């Protein structure tokens, strides 16, 4: 069944697979598979996860096949190393199959992961791969292996503009040409949506025709919809950085493409003046001049510069809101500085550059400095113990410009497409060239073969066609020159002779003059060749000087790189050092002991073992102290429960007393009412009837009642008093319970903190013990343990064998018993009595057999448990070995980095001194060569005068030819003859322009200018100026590094002092907490005594509920004794010596609290409740 929707979805996936800019491109998917296999193919990762093992088993061979079939470094032949940087190097290579020459950039994956904040390889790859401009270096291939990233791009044999400015004095005409090409190159970058941010002569390269191309796109950043970028870091070279980019350091920088036009202004100023406009001895001075550019920008009076050049530089070096180019490139193109009659903006690529590199071969590297071979070993990724994903960041980096995977259909379509008319014209021109010049046959055939071969891919075809057009232009020039000479010598002479017979004699004279001019031309060429030979000698001397300068630059770059590495290593070491110092003061003494033990371990191992035992003992003491704290918490909890029970009993007793008080008051009221009734009855009787006996009885009864009333009132007062006292005691006990609960919470919190500190101390001491033990000792111990386990396993196997033997014997016995049972069954009728006994015996034997079986199963289970324990011990052994390796490696790396930092610091100082001495010796050598050059100045001056005379002769001949043409025009010659004469005139003009350009190039060479007689000692001054500039840069870099180093030292010293102060404060805090803990122990002991005494009192109160008299005595005894037992707790004032000399300083009083375990000293009695003790003595 045909599913169109499914086919459409698959078609979308196929488009993504074929699209080279898609994340799902087939090259990216292959990169991901290779990266996963390389990141997972380690023993530590494979052993932990079965899924990883299965994945590697399935895809390892396939990935190996993919790596062999894809492009790799072996496909290229390395010719020479032409550059080296922080992340790798640049090699000149030749493809083994196509024999084409490329520049290959190698980037170390390890260095880019290590310094990921400064690695921008993705932007560089994207720009060079997607750029379709003649002003940008093109990327042909990008691939990778487990160590490097490789980018194969166009080789620029002309070198960079720094090399050109060092070899030539750049006139304004040249600066105009190169500045225009830089403007077009930056416009190509901006049109792709990027800002370069690091435009400088080092990043401007010249191709084999002398045209400029832009390179090094590692600092590029993509613009947003408004054409702006946002960055908080100042990126670029200090001399070329713009004010708005400089302001973005540490803030929110927001700027656009106008920052690149600022760099163009600095570049133009440097070409015309010879130095950057804002150069200063220090980096701070340079940045200050850039920020104050309105006042600091100036033009030297000794340099000739046009007003339009000054206007363009000032338009570039201004505020971003007023800067030229902020509204587009058209306003830059319209500036008067770029007006000329030799080229325009549209045909600049076809114009003849001021300097065309003289190349001996396609692998000529004369315009590049010699790079010394690097002997230091290259760092690579370490073997990880867990999944690290080191290669995941580079997935999708692979790129092929000439061939795309799964793109065969497109190439076939390209074959069937008809060629363009432009290509047909090129083929026709090539055939004409074959017919005209036989010596170009081979070149035309190779070009046609190249044309047919590269027709498969459109982008490569365009590139080749551009090269063919350039070569055709050159060959057409050569053909025109040959035709001109031939026609001038033969055809023109023949036609002029037939048409104008009356001018025969004049033509003869003209031919004679032409022959003489040819001879003069030959002599001129000989003189120029001799002059060029002498200039080549001087150029060789200048090359030696340039090599010395490049070596100085290289050494400075290496020093900078090494210093950056040293700073990184030093910062890492100091971070680890600050982490170590952040431990508490109670661990600092042990840490110092452990460090000294680590140093002494190289000489003796016995001392290390003793230190280890001492650490174990201290850990055990801390553990016992923790257990003691936990037991104290438990006792405190039990005491709190007892206090709560006591409070409950007191409340019950209070309620009983209140009930008794109510009963007594009721009884008293009843007695009072009865007494009143008796008095009333007594008053009712007549007085005469009352005898004296009754009166006495009533009086006695009244007295008794009064006494009883007084007793009852006294008891009532006592009960009220006891009630109040009980209520006060109850409140006091409640307050004490609340305080005890708060103290219990505080103590529990402190115990938790102490337990955490103990655990941290145990962990840290375990880590420090791992530093003491070497890898070999641990390995020997674990091997011994493994051997012991193997012996145990062998013993268990032997026991298992014995158990199996016993089981076999039991089975044999069981079979015998079964036979006996059968015999007993045969004798069952005769011996019924004994059969029951035998049956019971058989049952007992079966139970024993089952017990034996159960014991055998238990033995087997124990054996399996032992095997599992062996496996767990093996894994723990591996983990312990890995942890010991990592900790030992980290410590050794930190120590080596600290020593390397100091060593590299001294090496830097020595190298700088050596550079200074070398610089002085070079100056002395240059002064000696000046004297030698003075002698050859006069000869070159004479030759230059002769060349000038020859040039004048050529101009005169040109004038004569122009007059002759005018004469022919006056004679109304044919139009064809006039066209030929015009062509001859144009060719003569072109030849004159080329000769003038060549002469100007020779004149602008610095070594030639140094030989002019009218500029005495200018060579020495120029060389001295260049050396002074390099010296200033070196001195500036040295001052910067010294400032960085001093700031780093101050920072680390400040961190060290802060850490020491924090440790001191922590130690003081620990002492205060210890004092407070001792004081709380004493208070807890006092409270325990009070609680025990109160519990005794309450027990007495509970036993006296039946008797009021006992209640009275118990209530009177409830009041605590003012002084506790002297055996358990004492406090009071004591006199102690003020200082050691008692006679001089006397005694001082201190308040002392003595408990069963400690003696606490206070300055006053109030400090006991409000402050910590000043001294604590352990009685134990």
ABEGO torsion letter per residue (X at the ends): XBBAAAAAAAAAAAAAAABAABAABAAAAAAAAAAAAAAABBAAAAAABAAAAAAAAAAAAAAAAAAAABBBAAABBBABBABBBAAEBBBBBBBAAAGBBBBBBBBBAAAAAABAAABBAAAAAAAAAABBBAABBBBABBBBBAABBBBBBBBBAAEBAAAAAAABBBBAAAAAAAAAAAAAAAAAAAAAGBBAGBBBAAABBBBAAGBBBBBGAAABBBBBAAGBBBBABBBEBAAABBAAAAAABGBBBBBBAAAAAAAAAAAAAAAAAGBBAABBABAAAAAAAAAAAAAABBBBAABBBBAAAAAAAAAABBBAAABBGAAEAAAAAABAAABBAABBAAAAAABBBABBBBBABAABAAABBBBBBBABBBBBBBBBABBAGAAAAABGABBBAABBBGAAAAAAAAAABBBBAAAAAAAAAAAAAAAABAAAAAAAAAAAAAAAAAAABAAAAAAAAAAAAAAAAAAAAAAAAAAAAAAAAAAAAAAAAAABAAAAAAAAAAAAAAAAAAAAAAAAAAAAAAAAAAAAAAAAAAAAAAAAAAAAAAAAAAAAAAAAAAAAAAAAAAAAAAAAAABBAAAAAAAAAAAAAAAAAAABAAAAAAAAAAAAAAAAAAAAAAAAAAAAAAAAAAAAAAAAAAAAAAAAAAAAAAAAAAAAAAAAAAAAAAAAAAAAAAAABBAAABBAAAAAAAAAAAAAAAAAAAAAAAAAAAAAAAAAAAAAAAAAAAAAAAAAAAAAAAAAAAAAAAAAAAAAAAAAAAAAAAAABBAAAAAAAAAAAAAAAAAAAAAAAAAAAAAAAAAAAAAAAAAAAAAAAAAAAAAAAABAAAAAAAAAAAAAAAAAAAAAAAAAAAAAAAAAAAAAAAAAAAAAAAAAAAAAAAAAAAAAAAAAAAAAAAAAAAAAAAAAAAAAAAAAAAAAAAAAAAAAAAAAAAAAAAAAAAAAAAAAAAAAAAAAAAAAAAAAAAAGBBAAAAAAAAAAAAAAAAAAAAAAAAAAAAAABAAAAAABAABBGAAAAAAAAAAAAAAAAAAAAAAAAAAAAAAAAAAAAAAAAAAAAAAAAAAAAAAAAAAAAAAAAAAAAAAAAAAAAAAAAAAAAAAAAABAAAAAAAAAAABBBABBBAAABBBEBBBBBABABAAAAEBBBBBBBBBAABBBBBABAAAAAABBBABBBBAX
